[in-house]
């Protein structure tokens, strides 16, 4: 699994969902968790942390957000040489499930359908780890 000191960015326009994801990550033992309220803020934060020499190592992003949707953020991340291999998880609702194919084709590491259990969340992160470990 990921190192407990991995730098994680949680992006969601709903504070309650950000808190839910952060609490789940903390329960799993992760210590360094940042948050952003939309895709634009998330992308800016990714770039800032990279410039500061402390790049984000895992993104967990909501799909449906104002300003820059999760799928568009994913496409921007994958188009960037610095972030093309960054583990990226999309949180999606049942209504967006048919769009998951586009996310897979765009290079999403994994997706999690809301609502999700702690076990599903942990299992999905293990899958992402297996996919991205070098």
N, C-alpha and C positions, 0 to 999 in steps of 0.2 A: 504494500500500500504506500501511498504518499508519505513522505517524511512529515512528522508532526509540526515542523516549523516552516512548512511550505507557505508561500504567500498566496492567499486566495482572495479573489474579488467576486463579491456577490452583487449582481445588478438586478434591481426590480423596482418598479415605480410604486409598489405597495409596501410601506414600512413593515406591516405585519408579516408579509411573506419574507422580506429580508431578515426579520428577526427570527422567524421559524427556521430558515436555512442556516443562519448563523448559530442558533442554538443547537441545531442538529450537528453542525460541524464541531462545535465546542464539546458536545457530548462524545463525539468520536475522538477528541483529544487534539484537535487542530487549534493552534494558538494565534496565528497571524491572519486575521480576517478583515478585509476592507469592504466598503460598500459604496455603491453609486445608485442614484435614483432613476437613471435612464441610460440609454445606449450612448448618447453623446458624452455624458459625464463619464461613463465607463471607459470609452475610447480615450478620452483625454487623460484619465487616471492611468490607464495602461501605458500611454506614451510618457507621462511624467515619471512613473516608477522605473521605466526602462532608462530614461535619461539620468535618473538618480542612481543608477547602478543596482537597483533592487527590483528586477522585473517580477511582475505577477507570474505565478506558475500554474494557476488554475483559475478559469472563469466559470462561474455558474450564473447564467443570465436568463431572465424571463424572456419569453417570446414576444408578447404583446405589450409594448411600452410606447409612451409618447416620444417625439423627437427622432429617435432612431430605434427601430424594432430590433429584437434579438437576432433575427435572421440576417438583417442588413449589417448589424454589427459583426456577426460571424463572417460574412462575406468580406468585410473590410479587414478583419483580423487575418483571414486566410490569404488575402491578396498582399499582405505585408510580409516582407522577408523576415523581419524580426519576430513576427508572431505566427508564422504559418504552421508551426508545430505545437503551438500552445494548446494544452488540453482545454476543451470548451464544451460545457454542458448547457443545453437549453431546457428550461422549464416550460412546459406547454400544457394547455388545457385540452380537454377532450375535443372541443370545437376545432382546434388547430391540428388535430392528429393527422388529417389527410395531407397536411403540408409537410409532414415530417420527411417525406421522400426528398423534397427540395433541400431540407436541412442536411440530410445524409449526403446528397450529391454536392452540397456546398462545404462539406468537411467537418460537420459536427462530430465531436467525439462520442457523445451519448445524449439522449434526451430522457427527461423524466416527466411523466404525465401527472399533473396535479389533480386531486390531492394524492399525496404519496405517504407511505409508511416509512418509519426509520429504517427498517430492513431493506426496503426497495432502494432508498436513498444510498445506503451504504453499499449495497450490491452494485448499483450503477457506478459509484465512484471506484469500486474495485475493478470494474470492467474498463473504465477510463484509464486507470493506472496500468492495467495489463496491456492496453492498446498503445500507451505512450512511453512505457519504460524503455530505456535504451539498453 
